[in-house]
Amino acid sequence: MAWDRETVIYIDETVRYWVASNNCSSSPEIIWESNKYSQDDTRVLRDVYGKGRGGMEVILYAIEGGRHAWSGGYQY
């Protein structure tokens, strides 16, 4: 797969690429992390694609309920 600086790669395609490249399991272990640092309604989802070559893992962190904002910045 050839990418250049002008190519937009969606997250699901990026994850599939790294999972395949590292020979990881195509089904992730899904873990909901605790929200101990924030007082809002956001939740952190962690998808762990394990059992890859040499113990390799691909991990995706997704913020559910978050907005497009910078941590510590203006919060609307």
C-alpha positions in Angstrom: 0.0 0.0 0.0 1.5 3.3 -1.1 0.6 6.4 0.9 1.7 9.9 0.4 1.2 13.1 2.3 -2.0 13.9 0.4 -3.7 10.6 1.1 -6.4 10.5 3.8 -6.5 7.1 5.6 -9.6 6.3 7.7 -9.0 4.8 11.1 -10.6 1.4 10.3 -8.4 1.1 7.2 -5.3 2.1 9.2 -6.1 -0.5 12.0 -6.7 -3.2 9.4 -3.3 -2.4 7.8 -1.4 -2.7 11.0 -3.3 -5.7 12.2 -2.5 -7.5 9.0 1.1 -6.3 8.9 1.8 -7.6 12.4 -0.2 -10.8 11.9 -2.5 -10.0 14.9 -5.9 -11.4 15.6 -8.6 -9.8 13.5 -11.1 -9.8 16.4 -10.1 -7.3 19.2 -10.5 -7.7 22.9 -12.8 -4.8 23.7 -12.2 -3.0 27.0 -14.1 0.0 28.4 -11.6 2.1 30.5 -12.8 3.9 33.6 -13.3 7.6 33.3 -11.4 8.6 36.5 -9.9 11.9 35.1 -12.9 13.6 33.7 -16.2 14.9 35.0 -18.0 14.7 31.6 -19.9 11.9 29.9 -16.9 10.7 27.8 -15.8 7.1 27.9 -12.6 5.5 26.6 -12.9 2.3 24.5 -9.7 0.3 24.0 -9.6 -2.3 21.2 -6.7 -4.7 21.6 -5.7 -6.8 18.6 -3.3 -9.3 20.1 -1.4 -12.5 19.4 0.7 -10.9 16.7 4.1 -11.9 15.5 6.6 -11.8 18.3 3.9 -10.8 20.8 2.9 -7.7 18.8 -0.3 -5.9 19.6 -2.3 -3.2 17.8 -4.3 -1.0 20.2 -6.9 1.5 19.2 -8.2 4.0 21.8 -11.5 5.7 20.9 -13.2 8.5 22.9 -17.0 8.0 23.0 -19.0 11.1 23.7 -16.1 13.4 23.2 -16.1 16.5 21.0 -13.5 17.9 18.8 -11.4 19.7 21.4 -7.9 19.9 22.8 -7.3 18.5 26.2 -6.9 21.3 28.7 -8.2 23.8 26.1 -11.4 25.8 25.8 -14.3 23.4 26.5 -17.2 25.2 24.7 
